[in-house]
Amino acid sequence: MKIGQIVHEADLHDERFDAPEASGLDVIVSGLSLTLDDEALLRVTGSVFDGLYAFKQRVPAPGRHPA
């Protein structure tokens, strides 16, 4: 799934997948990790990942039209 590819690229930066969203996700999570403790980071990033998932479910892939 595309979400897994985005997270993989944001975490590993190995260019295995074409996931341009990974840069933004990495900046957001890295920035939050500088301001939150681990427990708070897990709570907040849960919402970030839920939002990313919801967005990717709602927006059609390039070349596809919404149903």
Secondary structure, 3 states (H helix, E strand, C coil): CHHHHHHHHHHHCCCCCCCCHHHHHHHHHHHHHHHCCHHHHHHHHHHHHHHHHHHHHHCCCCCCCCC
